[in-house]
Amino acid sequence: MKDVSFALREGQKVAVFSDFNKSANALLECASEVAPLQSGKVEIRANVSWPLPSRGALEGVMTGRQNAKFLQAVYGTPGEEYEQIARIEELAALEPGCFDQRMKSWGPLMRARFDVAVSLVFDFDVYIISKRFPWSQPARPQLEALVREAFERRVSGKTLLLFHQDEEFLGRYCDEAIVISDCQIAYKGSFPDAQKWFHLNITKSLIEDDSQDQEVEDSSPELIEESPDEVQLW
């Protein structure tokens, strides 16, 4: 990103369109302060999430329950430890007994489900959502409904910065949008106007970017684990 000036107001819900996934991810990471800046500054006056549902600081040598307890102690609501940990276990929908096994023994899909569950339990003022969020899971409609209900409850009345390939998902929750092109914010406006501008002005570079992403995923097993948006989680 270069020469970017961007502010989020309380209650604002902004979608991100981008010609390259890396540019959008860089914006999300800077906004949540999970990545260092090479120049400039970020001012945060609210409780901001990490780019959900990224894995964050989970420890593979710890069990799912131990990780959930640690995260609840950091991000959770005091006095609601039992309820929030139970909610994580419910939303993750793991096989019986897996929640009390070390996470390094889990497969990538189990870890991805756990990441999503964690992202839906804790309360933030600002939710930053990455393209990995599993909005559509047609193979398991009941769990899809459970995840959507939890997501809607969390973001209701909150500030939202959302980057996703599913434009129906973006349009459902965002009334404003920005378009990133050539590492800069090229357009700001209402969601319909920004969506139209994006499709009229940015096509080829997006196709090339998706092609490059697929080549990387095909050649790197580690990156496949970090890309649950490409698979069905349940």
N, C-alpha and C positions, 0 to 999 in steps of 0.2 A: 504494500500500500504506500502511496505517496501523496503528500499535500492533502490529507484528508481532515476535514473538520466536520464532526458529527455529534449531535446531542440527542439524548432520549429524555423526554419529559415523563412525569409521573402519569401512568395509565396509558401511555402511547403504545401502539402495537404496530410494529414495522416489519415488513417482509424484506428479504434481501434477494435480489436477482443478480447473477454474476456471470460474466463470460468465462471465468475460470473458477473452479471450486476452491483452489488454494487461496485466491484473493478473498473470497467470502469467509473461509475458515480463519484467515489472518485477522479479519475484522472482528469476528466473534471472540477469538482468543485475546486480542488486545482489549476489547470491551470488558472482558471478564478478568483481565490481568493474569491470565495463566501463561502468557508468553511475554517475554521482555520486549520493550520498544527499542528500536535502534535510534530513534529521535522522537521528539515531541513528548506529550504527556497525556495521561488519562486521569480525569477527575471523577471519583465515584462517591456519591453521597447517599448510597442505599446498600441494602444487602443483595448482592448480585450472585447469581448461580454461576457455576462453571458451564462450558458449552455442553448441554445435556444431549444424550446420555453418555458422555465420555467416561472412561473408567476411572480416571483420577488416581488417587493415592491408595488404591486397594492393594493389600498384601496377599500374595499367593500362598504363603505359609500359614496364613490364618484361615479359619473356616468362614463360610458365608455369614454365620451368626456373629462371629467375632468382628468381622469387618462392618457389619450392620451396626453393632453396638458402638464401635469406634466412630463411625460417621454420625450416628445419632447423638453422641456426646458432643460432636463439633457443630453439627447443623440442625439438630433436632430441637423439639420443644421440650423444655424442662417439665418433668412429671409425666411425660407421655412415652417413655422409653418402651414399655411393653407393647403398647398399641402400635407404635411406629415400626418396631422391628417385626411384629406380626404382619403388618401391612406389606412390608418389603417381601416377606416370605410368601404371602398370598399372591402378590403381583408377579413375582418371579416365576411362579408355577413350576418349581423344580420337582424332580422325582423325589419320592419319600426318602428322607435321610440325607439328601445331598446338601441341605442347608447347614448341616453340622460336619461336613467334610471340608478338608482344605481346598481352597479355590484353585490351587495349582493342579489338582486332580480333575477339575471340570473341563469339559469341552468348550470350544469357543462360543457355541450357541447358548450354553448355560451361563457363561460369564456375561454375554450380551444381554440376556434376559435380566440378570441381576442388576446390571448397569441401568437398564430402563426402570426397573422397580425402584431403585434408590432415587432416581431423578424425579419420581412422582410422589415421593413421601414428604420431603422437606420443604418448608415454606421460605420463599424468597420474595423480595420486593420486585426484582427484575429477573425474568427467566430468559436465558439465552439458549435457543434450541438449534441444534445442528441437523444436517441432512440425515444423520444416522437414526433419528427418532422413528420408530416403527409404527407409523400412523396406520398403515393398511396391512392387516394380517388375515386375509380371507380364509386361510386354512383352519383358523380357530376363531370363529365369530364371537363366541362368548368372551374369550379373553381379550379380543380386540375391543369389544364393547367396554370391558372393565378398564382397559388402559385408556380409552378415550374419555370415559367418565372421570377417571382420576386426573387426567390431563386438564380437562375443562374446569374441574373444581380448583385445581392449582392456579391456573392462569387467569381465572375470573377476577376482574378488577385490578390486575397486575400489569406492569410494564413488560412488553414482549419484543424480543428481537429474534426473528425466525428465518432460518435458511433451510430450504428443502426443495427436492426435485418435484414433489407433488404440489402443483399449483392450486389444486382444490383445497388442500390442507392450508396453504398460505392464505388463500382468499377467505376461508372460513373464519380465521382468527385475526387477520390483519386488515386495517382500513387504510394504511399508508405503506409505501414501499420506496426503496432506493435501488438503483441499478449501478453495479460496479462494472466498469469497463477500463481495461488497460491500467488496472491497479488504482483507479480513481473513482470517486462517486460521480457518475456521468449524468444521473437524473434523480430527482426527488419529486414525489407527488403522491396523489391518491393511488390506492392499489390498482384500480382498473387502468388508470393512465400510465402508470409505471409498467404494468404488465404489457400493455399495448406497445409502449416505446421499446421495451426489451425485445419483443418479437419482431418489430419492424427494423431494428437497428443491429441486433446481435444474434447471429445464427451460426455462421461457419465456425467461429472460434469456440463456441460452446460444444459443437459436435466434435471438434478436434480434441478438446479437453476431455470429454467423456471417453473418447477412444484411447487417449493416453492413460486415463485412470484404469481402464479395463486391462491394458497391457501390463500395468504395474500389478494389478490384482492377480492376473494369471501367472505372474512370474514370482510372486512373493507370498508364501504361506502366512508369514507374520502379518502382512498387511490385510490379508483376507480376514483374519481375526478382528482387525480394527475396522471392518467395513460391514457391520450388520445390516446396513440399508440394502445390501445386495442379496439378502437371504430372508427366508421366513423364520422368525424367532420362536414361534410356538407351533 
